Amino acid sequence: MRGPFKAVLAMVVVLFGLGACQTTAEVAIDLDETGTGRVAVQVELDDAAAERVGDLDGLLAVGDLREGGWRVSTTERRVLAEKKVRSAAEVDRALDELGPPFAGLSFGRRRTFARTASEVSGRVDLAQGMAAFGDEDLRRATGSVTGVDLPPEALALYLTVDLPGDEETNAPGPDSRWNLPLGVVTAVRAESTDVNVLGLSAVGMSVLSGLVLVFALVRRLRP
């Protein structure tokens, strides 16, 4: 199935083929302490792009995306495609569906009774620019398998990662947000550790129950 991000970028390429526009796109990975959450893509069009695009639903083949489990909403200037994920395998599958540049990212989760460690790591490979998303859809839309050449400033592309607990990343700013410029391979690492309150509580209750039992036995055995 064609990934939603690839479909959105095909739309962006068509717009730039008609004339210069400014478009902002953001991929978000939001996961909670159970490893469930969502992978989402949001695209914001400027006035010029919104004027040219027309029917977003028709251009994006929204029906195909929804059949693949993506929830899609559109306005005149915004497209949001998001998919719920419930396991590490589903996170990785959703990232693969975004298109080849995101196939190098993966999600891992390690759980003990006291802590859960989560990690999103890998790289986003845009070394080939828009050619990284090149396919038959672009060829039909623009006459070229790689679409059209875009100036680096024309497409602002970002990745954000939100993991539970204390998070450490290699993101350049205070937030877990990476700028993904065309023509560049971007390394991504986000790690977090979260305390398993329920697990620790269960262990504490077990210990307390054991102490109570021992105390009761000692009292019974006293002469």
LINLINBEL-V509104 format. One record per residue. N is the residue number from 1. RES is the residue in one small letter. PSI is psi in whole degrees, 0 to 359 (NA if undefined). Layout:
N:RES:PSI + N:RES:PSI
This chain:
1:m:141 + 2:r:128 + 3:g:154 + 4:p:324 + 5:f:321 + 6:k:319 + 7:a:317 + 8:v:318 + 9:l:327 + 10:a:320 + 11:m:317 + 12:v:318 + 13:v:317 + 14:v:316 + 15:l:317 + 16:f:334 + 17:g:333 + 18:l:337 + 19:g:164 + 20:a:131 + 21:c:163 + 22:q:127 + 23:t:138 + 24:t:129 + 25:a:141 + 26:e:131 + 27:v:131 + 28:a:135 + 29:i:110 + 30:d:117 + 31:l:146 + 32:d:188 + 33:e:345 + 34:t:357 + 35:g:8 + 36:t:162 + 37:g:227 + 38:r:154 + 39:v:129 + 40:a:153 + 41:v:128 + 42:q:133 + 43:v:129 + 44:e:129 + 45:l:146 + 46:d:180 + 47:d:318 + 48:a:317 + 49:a:316 + 50:a:325 + 51:e:324 + 52:r:330 + 53:v:321 + 54:g:233 + 55:d:101 + 56:l:320 + 57:d:315 + 58:g:321 + 59:l:328 + 60:l:359 + 61:a:55 + 62:v:325 + 63:g:317 + 64:d:318 + 65:l:318 + 66:r:325 + 67:e:330 + 68:g:6 + 69:g:8 + 70:w:136 + 71:r:127 + 72:v:132 + 73:s:144 + 74:t:151 + 75:t:189 + 76:e:334 + 77:r:359 + 78:r:143 + 79:v:130 + 80:l:120 + 81:a:125 + 82:e:149 + 83:k:129 + 84:k:141 + 85:v:145 + 86:r:5 + 87:s:167 + 88:a:322 + 89:a:321 + 90:e:326 + 91:v:311 + 92:d:322 + 93:r:319 + 94:a:321 + 95:l:320 + 96:d:323 + 97:e:346 + 98:l:337 + 99:g:163 + 100:p:321 + 101:p:335 + 102:f:1 + 103:a:341 + 104:g:358 + 105:l:146 + 106:s:158 + 107:f:135 + 108:g:151 + 109:r:126 + 110:r:128 + 111:r:133 + 112:t:180 + 113:f:336 + 114:a:325 + 115:r:157 + 116:t:124 + 117:a:129 + 118:s:149 + 119:e:134 + 120:v:123 + 121:s:165 + 122:g:216 + 123:r:153 + 124:v:116 + 125:d:99 + 126:l:28 + 127:a:329 + 128:q:9 + 129:g:219 + 130:m:342 + 131:a:338 + 132:a:337 + 133:f:7 + 134:g:135 + 135:d:187 + 136:e:330 + 137:d:316 + 138:l:322 + 139:r:316 + 140:r:326 + 141:a:325 + 142:t:351 + 143:g:1 + 144:s:139 + 145:v:340 + 146:t:10 + 147:g:218 + 148:v:159 + 149:d:135 + 150:l:137 + 151:p:145 + 152:p:327 + 153:e:354 + 154:a:328 + 155:l:116 + 156:a:113 + 157:l:132 + 158:y:159 + 159:l:132 + 160:t:144 + 161:v:129 + 162:d:108 + 163:l:156 + 164:p:153 + 165:g:197 + 166:d:121 + 167:e:135 + 168:e:135 + 169:t:168 + 170:n:16 + 171:a:146 + 172:p:338 + 173:g:186 + 174:p:334 + 175:d:160 + 176:s:72 + 177:r:128 + 178:w:136 + 179:n:133 + 180:l:82 + 181:p:148 + 182:l:143 + 183:g:7 + 184:v:146 + 185:v:122 + 186:t:122 + 187:a:137 + 188:v:129 + 189:r:122 + 190:a:121 + 191:e:146 + 192:s:153 + 193:t:129 + 194:d:135 + 195:v:132 + 196:n:89 + 197:v:316 + 198:l:320 + 199:g:315 + 200:l:323 + 201:s:318 + 202:a:318 + 203:v:318 + 204:g:317 + 205:m:322 + 206:s:316 + 207:v:315 + 208:l:317 + 209:s:319 + 210:g:318 + 211:l:319 + 212:v:318 + 213:l:316 + 214:v:316 + 215:f:318 + 216:a:319 + 217:l:319 + 218:v:316 + 219:r:321 + 220:r:326 + 221:l:346 + 222:r:140 + 223:p:NA
